[in-house]
Amino acid sequence: MKTAKKNSILLLATFVLYGFITDPVGAQTTGAGEKAILGVPSPALSMLPVFFAQDRGLFKKEGIEPVIVHMGGRLQALALASAEIDYTASVETALRAAIQGMPFKVVVYTSAKMSVSLVTTPEIKSVADLRGRAIAVTSLGGGLEYALREILAKLGGLNPDREVRIVALSMTDQMLGLTSGSLQGAMLVPPFDAIMAKKGFKSLVFAGDIMDFPQGGLATTDKKIKERPSQVKKIVRAIVNSLIHIRENRDELVSYIANRWKIDHDLASASYEVMVRSFSRDGTASSRSIQNVIDSTRARLKIERPTAVSDLINLSLLEEVRREMGIK
């Protein structure tokens, strides 16, 4: 027990030291609410529902004192398993871990579709034109590479293994690669897609238009759902309220995006329009889209044994929230 406590203190100290905690004051015990630590993979706009719920006090309204930490998806899975964090926004990583036997469940979806665009250099007129070209994703084997492969095969008739070169780069390096000409395509999320479009690059395909594939949400452990269902429900309700507010208050959200992400109003407006197309309306995602994620993840992991949706997803508390809010 002492060792576990010591490791917990060391890990939290590491979060603070390297700037992973976005609100260091929130990491302290304030007495204002029930503390919950949420891991997010990056400050990307895909995390808008979580950040907005934090900044506009939607978690606090539920009696939750949120602590947002930035850490990679794989590290989040380890931290969730060891109870160093309470929730992870790296849903794809959590699902992958759950398929491999970890006791994790998705409890709410923030994105019902993928909010990523295939951005290309101006001379690329169609997906087929990418034959023999270099295209970047943030990580090989992840959801963005899966989306790229679907786009190449379905819209371009290309074999992703033989007819293009897929490389892994950060979003910043992807933009530099497009600018220098070393890349002809990149899978970019807002606001990076809008930034490149403003520079004359082409948003060739929006993945959400061709793929039924939920990208974001929150997952936690079976233990948390069993022992602290009231906390999970509060977290879920805050996210649902955030999603509703985001969709119904465009002007406020454009200003919020511009201020938080330090971009101009036009970029914020363009990014909002892309994101709102992908966000869930009420924390749900279609059964078909969830099954698509499971099937694609099993294929990538080369796992042959069947996996039931109930092994990975638990939306029972979300359903309670929706009923209480009168959402049909």
C-alpha positions as CSV (number, residue, x, y, z in Angstrom):
1,M,0.0,0.0,0.0
2,K,2.8,2.4,0.9
3,T,4.6,1.6,-2.4
4,A,1.4,2.2,-4.4
5,K,0.8,5.5,-2.6
6,K,4.5,6.5,-3.2
7,N,4.2,5.7,-6.9
8,S,1.0,7.7,-7.1
9,I,2.6,10.8,-5.6
10,L,5.6,10.4,-7.9
11,L,3.4,10.1,-11.0
12,L,1.3,13.2,-10.0
13,A,4.5,15.1,-9.3
14,T,5.7,14.2,-12.8
15,F,2.5,15.5,-14.3
16,V,3.0,18.8,-12.6
17,L,6.7,19.0,-13.4
18,Y,6.2,18.5,-17.1
19,G,3.2,20.7,-17.4
20,F,0.7,17.9,-18.0
21,I,-1.8,19.3,-15.5
22,T,-3.6,22.2,-17.2
23,D,-4.8,23.7,-13.9
24,P,-2.3,23.0,-11.1
25,V,-4.5,24.7,-8.5
26,G,-7.2,22.2,-9.4
27,A,-4.9,19.4,-8.4
28,Q,-5.1,20.5,-4.8
29,T,-7.9,19.6,-2.5
30,T,-10.2,22.6,-2.5
31,G,-13.2,21.2,-0.7
32,A,-15.4,22.7,-3.4
33,G,-16.2,19.4,-5.0
34,E,-15.3,15.8,-5.6
35,K,-12.0,15.6,-7.4
36,A,-11.8,13.6,-10.6
37,I,-8.7,13.4,-12.8
38,L,-9.3,13.3,-16.6
39,G,-6.5,12.4,-19.0
40,V,-6.6,14.0,-22.4
41,P,-4.1,13.2,-25.2
42,S,-3.5,16.7,-26.5
43,P,-4.9,20.3,-26.4
44,A,-6.6,19.6,-29.8
45,L,-10.0,20.9,-30.7
46,S,-11.3,17.3,-30.6
47,M,-11.1,17.8,-26.8
48,L,-13.4,20.8,-26.9
49,P,-16.3,19.2,-25.0
50,V,-14.0,18.4,-22.1
51,F,-12.3,21.8,-22.0
52,F,-15.5,23.7,-22.4
53,A,-17.1,21.7,-19.5
54,Q,-14.1,22.6,-17.4
55,D,-13.8,26.3,-18.3
56,R,-17.6,27.0,-18.1
57,G,-18.0,25.3,-14.8
58,L,-20.2,22.4,-16.0
59,F,-18.3,19.9,-14.0
60,K,-18.4,22.1,-10.9
61,K,-22.2,22.4,-11.4
62,E,-22.3,18.7,-10.9
63,G,-20.2,18.8,-7.8
64,I,-17.0,17.7,-9.6
65,E,-13.6,19.4,-9.2
66,P,-11.9,18.4,-12.5
67,V,-8.2,18.0,-12.9
68,I,-7.2,17.8,-16.6
69,V,-3.9,16.2,-17.4
70,H,-2.2,16.0,-20.8
71,M,-0.5,12.6,-21.5
72,G,-0.2,10.2,-24.4
73,G,-2.8,7.6,-25.0
74,R,-0.6,4.6,-24.0
75,L,0.4,6.3,-20.8
76,Q,-3.2,7.1,-20.1
77,A,-4.1,3.4,-20.3
78,L,-1.4,2.6,-17.8
79,A,-2.5,5.4,-15.5
80,L,-6.1,4.4,-15.7
81,A,-5.3,0.8,-14.9
82,S,-3.3,1.9,-11.8
83,A,-6.0,4.4,-10.7
84,E,-3.6,7.4,-11.2
85,I,-6.3,9.0,-13.4
86,D,-10.1,8.4,-13.2
87,Y,-11.1,8.9,-16.8
88,T,-9.4,8.8,-20.2
89,A,-10.3,10.7,-23.3
90,S,-8.2,8.5,-25.4
91,V,-11.1,6.2,-26.2
92,E,-9.4,4.4,-29.0
93,T,-6.5,3.4,-26.8
94,A,-8.9,2.4,-24.0
95,L,-10.9,0.2,-26.5
96,R,-7.7,-1.4,-27.7
97,A,-6.7,-2.2,-24.1
98,A,-10.2,-3.5,-23.3
99,I,-10.2,-5.8,-26.3
100,Q,-6.9,-7.2,-25.0
101,G,-8.5,-7.8,-21.6
102,M,-8.2,-4.6,-19.5
103,P,-11.4,-3.8,-17.4
104,F,-12.2,-0.5,-19.2
105,K,-15.5,0.8,-20.5
106,V,-16.5,3.8,-22.7
107,V,-19.2,5.6,-20.7
108,V,-19.9,8.6,-23.1
109,Y,-19.1,9.6,-26.6
110,T,-18.1,13.2,-27.6
111,S,-17.6,12.5,-31.3
112,A,-20.0,10.4,-33.3
113,K,-17.8,10.8,-36.4
114,M,-14.1,11.4,-37.2
115,S,-13.2,15.1,-37.2
116,V,-10.2,14.7,-39.5
117,S,-9.5,15.8,-43.1
118,L,-7.1,14.6,-45.7
119,V,-5.3,17.8,-46.6
120,T,-3.2,17.8,-49.8
121,T,-0.9,20.0,-51.8
122,P,-2.7,22.1,-54.5
123,E,-1.8,19.9,-57.5
124,I,-3.6,16.9,-56.0
125,K,-7.1,16.9,-57.6
126,S,-8.4,13.6,-56.5
127,V,-7.5,10.8,-54.1
128,A,-6.2,8.7,-57.0
129,D,-3.6,11.4,-57.7
130,L,-1.9,10.3,-54.4
131,R,-0.5,7.2,-56.1
132,G,3.2,7.1,-55.4
133,R,3.0,10.0,-52.9
134,A,3.9,10.5,-49.3
135,I,1.1,11.0,-46.7
136,A,1.4,11.6,-43.0
137,V,-0.6,10.5,-40.0
138,T,0.2,11.1,-36.3
139,S,0.8,7.4,-35.5
140,L,1.0,4.2,-37.5
141,G,-1.7,1.7,-36.5
142,G,-4.0,4.3,-35.0
143,G,-7.4,5.6,-36.0
144,L,-6.1,8.2,-38.4
145,E,-4.1,5.7,-40.4
146,Y,-7.2,3.5,-40.5
147,A,-9.2,6.4,-41.8
148,L,-6.6,7.2,-44.4
149,R,-6.5,3.6,-45.6
150,E,-10.3,3.6,-46.0
151,I,-10.2,6.9,-48.0
152,L,-7.4,5.6,-50.3
153,A,-9.1,2.3,-51.0
154,K,-12.7,3.5,-51.3
155,L,-12.3,6.9,-53.0
156,G,-9.0,6.4,-54.9
157,G,-8.9,2.7,-55.6
158,L,-5.4,2.6,-54.2
159,N,-3.6,-0.2,-52.2
160,P,-2.3,1.6,-49.1
161,D,0.4,-0.9,-48.6
162,R,1.9,-0.7,-52.1
163,E,0.8,2.5,-53.9
164,V,1.5,5.2,-51.3
165,R,4.0,5.9,-48.6
166,I,2.4,6.4,-45.1
167,V,4.6,8.1,-42.5
168,A,4.1,9.0,-38.9
169,L,4.7,12.7,-37.9
170,S,3.4,15.2,-35.4
171,M,0.7,17.7,-36.7
172,T,3.3,20.4,-36.7
173,D,5.8,18.4,-38.8
174,Q,3.0,17.4,-41.1
175,M,2.2,21.0,-41.9
176,L,5.9,21.7,-42.4
177,G,6.1,18.7,-44.8
178,L,3.2,19.9,-46.8
179,T,4.8,23.4,-47.0
180,S,8.2,22.0,-48.1
181,G,6.8,19.6,-50.6
182,S,8.2,16.5,-48.8
183,L,4.6,15.4,-48.2
184,Q,1.7,15.5,-50.6
185,G,-1.0,14.6,-48.1
186,A,-1.6,14.7,-44.3
187,M,-4.5,13.7,-42.0
188,L,-5.1,16.9,-40.0
189,V,-7.6,17.8,-37.3
190,P,-8.9,21.3,-36.6
191,P,-7.6,23.9,-36.4
192,F,-4.6,22.6,-38.4
193,D,-6.7,21.7,-41.5
194,A,-8.1,25.2,-41.5
195,I,-4.7,26.8,-41.1
196,M,-3.4,24.9,-44.1
197,A,-6.5,25.7,-46.2
198,K,-5.9,29.3,-45.5
199,K,-2.4,28.9,-47.0
200,G,-3.8,27.4,-50.2
201,F,-3.7,23.7,-49.4
202,K,-6.7,21.6,-50.2
203,S,-9.1,19.8,-47.8
204,L,-9.7,17.0,-50.1
205,V,-11.8,14.6,-48.0
206,F,-13.5,15.0,-44.6
207,A,-13.4,11.5,-43.0
208,G,-16.7,12.0,-41.2
209,D,-18.5,12.2,-44.6
210,I,-17.5,8.7,-45.6
211,M,-16.9,6.8,-42.3
212,D,-19.3,5.9,-39.5
213,F,-16.6,5.8,-36.9
214,P,-16.9,7.5,-33.4
215,Q,-13.6,9.1,-32.5
216,G,-13.8,10.6,-29.0
217,G,-15.4,10.2,-25.6
218,L,-14.5,9.2,-22.1
219,A,-13.7,5.8,-20.7
220,T,-13.2,4.6,-17.1
221,T,-12.7,1.3,-15.2
222,D,-15.3,-1.3,-14.3
223,K,-14.3,-0.7,-10.7
224,K,-15.1,3.0,-11.0
225,I,-18.5,2.3,-12.6
226,K,-19.3,-0.2,-9.8
227,E,-18.0,1.7,-6.8
228,R,-18.6,5.3,-7.8
229,P,-21.6,5.3,-10.2
230,S,-22.8,8.7,-9.0
231,Q,-19.4,10.3,-9.9
232,V,-19.4,8.7,-13.3
233,K,-23.0,9.9,-13.9
234,K,-22.0,13.5,-12.9
235,I,-19.1,13.4,-15.3
236,V,-21.4,12.1,-18.1
237,R,-24.0,14.7,-17.4
238,A,-21.4,17.5,-17.6
239,I,-20.2,16.2,-21.0
240,V,-23.8,15.9,-22.4
241,N,-24.6,19.5,-21.3
242,S,-21.3,20.6,-22.9
243,L,-22.2,18.9,-26.2
244,I,-25.7,20.5,-26.2
245,H,-24.3,24.0,-25.4
246,I,-21.6,23.7,-28.1
247,R,-24.2,22.9,-30.7
248,E,-26.7,25.5,-29.7
249,N,-24.5,28.5,-29.1
250,R,-22.3,29.0,-32.2
251,D,-21.2,32.6,-31.7
252,E,-20.2,32.0,-28.1
253,L,-18.2,28.9,-29.1
254,V,-16.4,30.6,-32.0
255,S,-15.2,33.3,-29.6
256,Y,-14.3,30.7,-27.0
257,I,-12.3,28.7,-29.6
258,A,-10.5,31.8,-30.8
259,N,-9.5,32.8,-27.3
260,R,-8.5,29.4,-26.0
261,W,-6.6,28.2,-29.0
262,K,-5.2,31.7,-29.8
263,I,-6.4,31.7,-33.4
264,D,-8.2,34.4,-35.4
265,H,-12.0,34.5,-35.7
266,D,-12.1,33.1,-39.3
267,L,-10.1,30.1,-38.3
268,A,-12.1,29.6,-35.2
269,S,-15.3,29.8,-37.2
270,A,-14.1,27.3,-39.8
271,S,-12.9,24.9,-37.1
272,Y,-16.2,25.1,-35.3
273,E,-18.1,24.2,-38.4
274,V,-15.9,21.1,-38.9
275,M,-16.1,20.0,-35.3
276,V,-19.8,20.4,-34.8
277,R,-20.3,18.1,-37.8
278,S,-18.5,15.3,-35.9
279,F,-19.7,15.9,-32.3
280,S,-22.3,13.7,-30.8
281,R,-25.6,15.4,-30.0
282,D,-26.2,13.8,-26.7
283,G,-23.2,11.5,-25.8
284,T,-24.4,8.6,-28.0
285,A,-23.0,6.9,-31.1
286,S,-24.8,4.5,-33.4
287,S,-24.5,0.8,-32.7
288,R,-23.2,0.3,-36.2
289,S,-20.4,2.9,-35.7
290,I,-19.4,1.3,-32.4
291,Q,-19.2,-2.1,-34.1
292,N,-17.1,-0.6,-36.9
293,V,-14.5,0.5,-34.3
294,I,-14.5,-2.9,-32.6
295,D,-14.1,-4.7,-35.9
296,S,-11.3,-2.4,-37.2
297,T,-9.5,-2.6,-33.9
298,R,-9.7,-6.4,-33.7
299,A,-8.4,-6.5,-37.3
300,R,-5.4,-4.3,-36.6
301,L,-4.6,-6.3,-33.4
302,K,-5.1,-9.6,-35.3
303,I,-7.5,-10.8,-32.7
304,E,-9.8,-13.5,-34.0
305,R,-11.9,-14.2,-31.0
306,P,-15.3,-12.3,-31.0
307,T,-15.8,-9.3,-28.9
308,A,-19.2,-8.2,-27.7
309,V,-20.1,-4.5,-27.5
310,S,-20.9,-5.0,-23.8
311,D,-17.3,-6.0,-23.2
312,L,-16.1,-2.6,-24.1
313,I,-19.0,-0.1,-23.8
314,N,-21.3,0.8,-20.9
315,L,-23.7,3.5,-21.7
316,S,-26.2,2.6,-18.9
317,L,-25.4,5.8,-16.9
318,L,-25.6,7.9,-20.1
319,E,-29.1,6.5,-20.7
320,E,-30.1,7.5,-17.2
321,V,-28.8,11.0,-17.8
322,R,-30.7,11.2,-21.1
323,R,-33.9,10.1,-19.5
324,E,-33.6,12.6,-16.6
325,M,-32.8,15.4,-19.1
326,G,-35.8,14.4,-21.3
327,I,-33.6,13.5,-24.3
328,K,-35.1,11.0,-26.7
